[in-house]
Amino acid sequence: MNVDRVKKKYEELKKKREERKRDFWEPKEGINEIRILPNCDLDSEGDFYYDTEYHKSLGPDKKKSCVCLIAEGYEKCPVCDLIKELYKTKDKEDAAFAKEIKRQPRIYWNIVDLKAKEKGVQTMSTGNGVFEDVLGYCANPKYGDLTDPKTGRNITLIFTPSAKSKTTYNEYVVQPDPEQTPLEEPKWLEQMADLKEVYVKVLKPEEIEALIMGEKTEDKKSESKPAKKPEAEKKVEEVTKSCLGKYSGEDQDCLTCAIKEKCLELRKSKIVETPKAETPKAETPKAETPKVAETAPVVDSESKINDIIASIKKKKEAEKKGEQTG
């Protein structure tokens, strides 16, 4: 077994689990300031969003929903087939229900709330209205790519909830800043979610049929995934036994290790009085601190952005090569 691949898969699963815990961003009534981020692969040809369609109001309680299979490239969808059959009956109630469960667009994108930067990257989920407005600005050469990390634009988003709008729908007004600005925090590029992987769960036709009928089905996929976790943790433990007691808070392998608590305790018990000798040196950086602020922050920010983009692309290329060889 390839231990490195096991560790890599373990990290991928852990990252996806953490991303799923991320709450969707909800705009506040009135003025919001946001920055829309590029696609997570930082591919200039890739989309900064993921769009799909959902069927809602499913099941006996009408509280279930699912991704439309046709929207995801499949030839048939059980819900779409049901809608056709409902319209064939010519019954008013059937027609009303068919309209209720028809597929509805849903778009996901990575954003940063500029009035809540401490929350980092969040996921925004919208319908077509605000999505079309953003695409319209991106297609306009006067504005260009609003999501570009170096030459994009912050956006003022004015939100009116459905209860107060004239249309009885949520209303958005999109206003890009007149000036282009680089990302304030380059690290946001490393926090972006793979939108399809994290938020779009495509069910099998038989699972959708069971959902409509209110029946339970065994999800073989979900049963097989947890079984790998103990094995991955076991392998990580075997690998780290040789470095037990050498815990480092800056080492990614240490931070994700299954026995990091034990390792940290052992390291603390071995620590000798080393920090004291370095304490006087802490006074020297004070004179240099203002210089960092006086140098051009934009250039520094762009430099960091370039470094992160290169790092992410290199990582993605390595992952592709690993998949091809695996």
C-alpha positions as CSV (number, residue, x, y, z in Angstrom):
1,M,0.0,0.0,0.0
2,N,1.2,3.5,-0.9
3,V,1.3,5.3,2.5
4,D,1.6,8.8,1.0
5,R,-1.6,8.2,-1.1
6,V,-3.4,7.0,2.0
7,K,-2.4,10.2,3.9
8,K,-3.4,12.3,0.9
9,K,-6.8,10.7,0.7
10,Y,-7.3,11.1,4.4
11,E,-6.6,14.8,4.1
12,E,-9.0,15.2,1.2
13,L,-11.8,13.6,3.2
14,K,-11.0,15.7,6.2
15,K,-11.0,18.9,4.2
16,K,-14.3,18.1,2.5
17,R,-15.9,17.3,5.9
18,E,-14.7,20.7,7.3
19,E,-16.0,22.5,4.2
20,R,-19.4,21.0,4.5
21,K,-19.7,22.5,8.0
22,R,-19.3,25.9,6.4
23,D,-22.6,27.9,6.6
24,F,-24.0,29.6,3.5
25,W,-23.5,33.3,3.5
26,E,-26.7,35.2,3.9
27,P,-26.8,38.9,2.9
28,K,-28.1,41.4,5.3
29,E,-31.0,43.7,4.3
30,G,-29.6,46.8,2.7
31,I,-26.0,47.3,1.7
32,N,-23.5,44.5,1.7
33,E,-19.8,44.6,0.6
34,I,-18.4,41.4,-0.9
35,R,-15.6,40.1,-3.1
36,I,-16.4,37.2,-5.5
37,L,-13.5,34.8,-5.8
38,P,-12.2,32.9,-8.9
39,N,-12.6,29.2,-9.4
40,C,-10.8,27.0,-6.9
41,D,-8.3,25.7,-9.5
42,L,-7.3,29.3,-10.4
43,D,-7.7,28.3,-14.0
44,S,-8.4,31.3,-16.2
45,E,-10.6,29.2,-18.4
46,G,-12.6,27.8,-15.5
47,D,-15.9,29.1,-14.1
48,F,-15.9,31.0,-10.8
49,Y,-19.3,29.5,-10.0
50,Y,-21.1,26.1,-10.2
51,D,-24.7,26.2,-11.5
52,T,-27.1,23.3,-11.3
53,E,-30.9,22.8,-10.8
54,Y,-32.9,21.4,-7.9
55,H,-36.3,19.8,-7.4
56,K,-37.9,20.8,-4.1
57,S,-41.0,20.0,-2.1
58,L,-40.5,16.2,-2.5
59,G,-41.5,13.3,-0.3
60,P,-44.6,12.9,1.9
61,D,-43.6,15.9,4.1
62,K,-42.6,18.0,1.0
63,K,-39.4,18.9,2.8
64,K,-37.0,16.9,0.6
65,S,-35.0,18.1,-2.4
66,C,-32.6,16.6,-4.9
67,V,-30.4,17.7,-7.8
68,C,-32.0,17.3,-11.2
69,L,-30.2,14.5,-13.0
70,I,-30.9,16.2,-16.4
71,A,-29.2,19.4,-15.2
72,E,-26.1,17.2,-14.4
73,G,-26.0,15.7,-17.9
74,Y,-28.1,12.5,-17.4
75,E,-30.6,11.5,-20.0
76,K,-33.5,11.0,-17.6
77,C,-34.6,12.2,-14.2
78,P,-37.3,10.5,-12.1
79,V,-38.7,13.8,-10.9
80,C,-38.9,15.2,-14.4
81,D,-40.7,12.0,-15.5
82,L,-43.1,12.4,-12.6
83,I,-43.9,16.0,-13.7
84,K,-44.8,14.9,-17.2
85,E,-47.1,12.3,-15.8
86,L,-48.8,14.8,-13.5
87,Y,-49.5,17.1,-16.4
88,K,-51.0,14.3,-18.4
89,T,-53.8,13.8,-15.8
90,K,-55.3,17.2,-16.6
91,D,-56.1,17.5,-12.9
92,K,-55.6,21.0,-11.4
93,E,-54.1,19.7,-8.1
94,D,-51.6,17.5,-10.1
95,A,-50.7,20.4,-12.3
96,A,-50.1,22.6,-9.2
97,F,-47.9,20.0,-7.6
98,A,-46.0,19.5,-10.9
99,K,-45.3,23.3,-10.9
100,E,-44.2,23.1,-7.3
101,I,-41.6,20.5,-7.9
102,K,-40.3,21.7,-11.2
103,R,-36.5,22.2,-11.3
104,Q,-35.2,25.5,-10.1
105,P,-31.7,27.0,-10.8
106,R,-29.2,27.2,-8.0
107,I,-25.8,28.9,-8.3
108,Y,-22.9,28.6,-5.9
109,W,-19.8,30.8,-5.6
110,N,-17.0,31.5,-3.1
111,I,-17.2,35.0,-1.6
112,V,-15.8,37.1,1.2
113,D,-18.0,39.4,3.2
114,L,-15.8,42.5,3.4
115,K,-17.7,43.6,6.6
116,A,-16.9,40.2,8.2
117,K,-13.4,39.4,7.0
118,E,-12.7,37.4,10.1
119,K,-15.0,34.7,8.7
120,G,-12.8,34.1,5.7
121,V,-14.2,32.6,2.6
122,Q,-17.9,31.7,2.6
123,T,-20.3,30.2,0.1
124,M,-23.1,32.2,-1.5
125,S,-26.1,30.4,-3.0
126,T,-28.4,32.3,-5.3
127,G,-30.9,32.0,-8.1
128,N,-30.5,33.4,-11.6
129,G,-31.2,37.1,-11.0
130,V,-28.1,38.2,-9.2
131,F,-26.1,35.7,-11.2
132,E,-27.1,37.2,-14.5
133,D,-26.2,40.7,-13.2
134,V,-22.7,39.6,-12.2
135,L,-22.1,37.8,-15.5
136,G,-23.3,40.9,-17.4
137,Y,-20.6,43.0,-15.7
138,C,-17.9,40.4,-16.3
139,A,-18.9,40.3,-20.0
140,N,-18.7,44.1,-20.2
141,P,-15.1,45.2,-21.2
142,K,-15.5,48.3,-19.1
143,Y,-15.5,46.1,-16.0
144,G,-13.9,42.8,-17.0
145,D,-13.4,39.9,-14.7
146,L,-14.7,40.9,-11.3
147,T,-13.2,37.8,-9.7
148,D,-9.6,38.3,-10.8
149,P,-7.5,38.2,-7.6
150,K,-5.2,41.0,-8.9
151,T,-7.4,43.2,-11.1
152,G,-10.9,42.3,-9.9
153,R,-13.4,44.6,-8.2
154,N,-15.2,44.6,-4.8
155,I,-19.0,44.6,-5.1
156,T,-21.7,46.5,-3.3
157,L,-24.7,44.2,-3.1
158,I,-28.0,45.8,-2.1
159,F,-30.4,43.2,-0.8
160,T,-34.2,43.5,-0.3
161,P,-35.9,40.4,1.2
162,S,-39.0,39.0,-0.5
163,A,-41.3,40.3,2.4
164,K,-40.4,43.9,1.5
165,S,-39.9,43.6,-2.3
166,K,-42.5,44.6,-4.9
167,T,-42.0,41.3,-6.7
168,T,-42.5,39.1,-3.6
169,Y,-39.1,37.6,-4.5
170,N,-35.7,38.4,-3.0
171,E,-34.2,41.4,-4.9
172,Y,-30.5,42.2,-5.5
173,V,-28.8,45.2,-6.9
174,V,-25.2,44.6,-8.0
175,Q,-22.8,47.6,-8.1
176,P,-19.1,46.8,-8.8
177,D,-16.6,49.3,-7.5
178,P,-15.2,51.7,-10.2
179,E,-11.6,50.9,-9.2
180,Q,-9.8,47.6,-9.6
181,T,-8.2,46.3,-6.5
182,P,-6.2,43.1,-5.6
183,L,-7.4,40.8,-2.9
184,E,-6.8,42.2,0.6
185,E,-5.9,38.8,1.9
186,P,-4.1,36.5,-0.6
187,K,-4.7,33.6,1.9
188,W,-8.4,33.7,0.8
189,L,-7.4,31.9,-2.4
190,E,-6.4,28.9,-0.2
191,Q,-9.7,28.7,1.6
192,M,-11.9,28.3,-1.5
193,A,-14.2,25.3,-1.7
194,D,-14.6,23.0,-4.6
195,L,-18.2,24.0,-5.1
196,K,-19.4,20.9,-6.9
197,E,-17.5,18.4,-4.7
198,V,-18.7,20.0,-1.5
199,Y,-22.3,21.1,-2.1
200,V,-23.7,19.1,-5.0
201,K,-24.7,15.6,-4.1
202,V,-26.1,13.7,-7.2
203,L,-28.4,10.9,-6.1
204,K,-28.9,7.7,-8.1
205,P,-32.3,7.3,-9.9
206,E,-33.5,4.6,-7.4
207,E,-32.5,6.9,-4.5
208,I,-34.6,9.7,-5.9
209,E,-37.5,7.4,-6.4
210,A,-37.3,6.3,-2.8
211,L,-37.0,9.9,-1.7
212,I,-40.3,10.8,-3.6
213,M,-42.1,7.8,-2.0
214,G,-40.6,8.5,1.5
215,E,-38.8,5.2,1.5
216,K,-35.3,4.6,2.9
217,T,-32.5,3.1,0.7
218,E,-29.1,1.8,1.7
219,D,-26.5,4.2,0.5
220,K,-23.6,1.9,-0.4
221,K,-21.4,4.9,-1.1
222,S,-21.8,6.3,2.3
223,E,-21.2,3.0,4.0
224,S,-17.9,2.4,2.2
225,K,-16.3,5.8,3.0
226,P,-16.2,5.7,6.8
227,A,-14.5,2.3,6.7
228,K,-11.4,3.9,5.3
229,K,-10.9,6.4,8.1
230,P,-9.5,4.0,10.8
231,E,-7.2,2.5,8.2
232,A,-5.9,5.9,7.2
233,E,-5.4,6.9,10.9
234,K,-3.6,3.7,11.5
235,K,-1.2,4.3,8.7
236,V,-0.5,7.9,9.8
237,E,0.3,6.5,13.3
238,E,2.7,4.0,11.8
239,V,4.5,6.7,9.8
240,T,4.8,9.1,12.7
241,K,6.1,6.6,15.3
242,S,9.6,7.4,14.0
243,C,9.2,11.1,14.8
244,L,7.3,10.7,18.0
245,G,8.1,13.6,20.4
246,K,9.2,15.9,17.6
247,Y,5.8,17.7,17.2
248,S,5.9,21.0,15.3
249,G,2.9,23.4,15.1
250,E,4.1,24.5,11.6
251,D,4.3,21.0,10.1
252,Q,1.1,20.1,8.2
253,D,1.7,16.4,8.8
254,C,2.0,17.0,12.6
255,L,-1.2,19.1,12.6
256,T,-3.2,16.3,11.0
257,C,-1.6,13.4,12.7
258,A,-3.8,10.9,14.5
259,I,-1.5,10.8,17.6
260,K,-0.5,14.5,17.7
261,E,-1.8,14.9,21.4
262,K,0.4,12.1,22.6
263,C,3.4,13.4,20.5
264,L,2.9,17.0,21.9
265,E,2.9,15.8,25.5
266,L,6.1,13.8,24.9
267,R,7.7,16.8,23.3
268,K,6.8,19.1,26.2
269,S,8.4,16.6,28.6
270,K,11.6,16.7,26.7
271,I,11.9,20.5,26.3
272,V,15.0,22.0,27.8
273,E,15.4,25.7,28.7
274,T,16.0,26.8,25.2
275,P,13.6,29.8,24.6
276,K,15.3,32.0,27.2
277,A,18.5,32.6,25.3
278,E,16.6,34.0,22.3
279,T,14.3,36.4,24.3
280,P,16.6,39.5,24.0
281,K,16.5,39.3,20.2
282,A,12.8,40.2,20.2
283,E,13.6,43.9,20.5
284,T,15.3,44.2,17.1
285,P,12.3,44.0,14.8
286,K,10.7,47.1,16.2
287,A,12.8,49.5,14.1
288,E,11.9,47.6,10.9
289,T,8.1,47.4,11.5
290,P,7.2,50.9,10.0
291,K,9.3,50.1,6.8
292,V,6.9,47.3,5.9
293,A,3.9,49.6,6.1
294,E,5.7,52.3,4.1
295,T,6.6,50.0,1.2
296,A,4.0,49.6,-1.6
297,P,1.3,47.3,-0.1
298,V,-0.2,46.6,-3.5
299,V,3.0,45.2,-4.9
300,D,3.5,43.0,-1.8
301,S,-0.1,41.8,-2.0
302,E,0.2,41.0,-5.7
303,S,3.5,39.1,-5.0
304,K,1.8,37.0,-2.4
305,I,-1.1,36.4,-4.7
306,N,1.3,35.2,-7.5
307,D,3.0,32.9,-5.0
308,I,-0.2,31.3,-3.9
309,I,-1.6,30.9,-7.4
310,A,1.6,29.2,-8.4
311,S,1.5,26.9,-5.4
312,I,-2.2,25.9,-5.9
313,K,-1.6,25.2,-9.6
314,K,1.5,23.1,-8.8
315,K,-0.6,21.2,-6.3
316,K,-3.4,20.6,-8.7
317,E,-0.9,19.4,-11.4
318,A,0.6,16.9,-8.9
319,E,-2.8,15.6,-8.0
320,K,-3.7,15.0,-11.7
321,K,-0.4,13.2,-12.3
322,G,-1.1,11.1,-9.2
323,E,-4.5,10.1,-10.5
324,Q,-3.1,9.2,-13.9
325,T,-0.4,7.0,-12.4
326,G,-2.7,5.5,-9.8
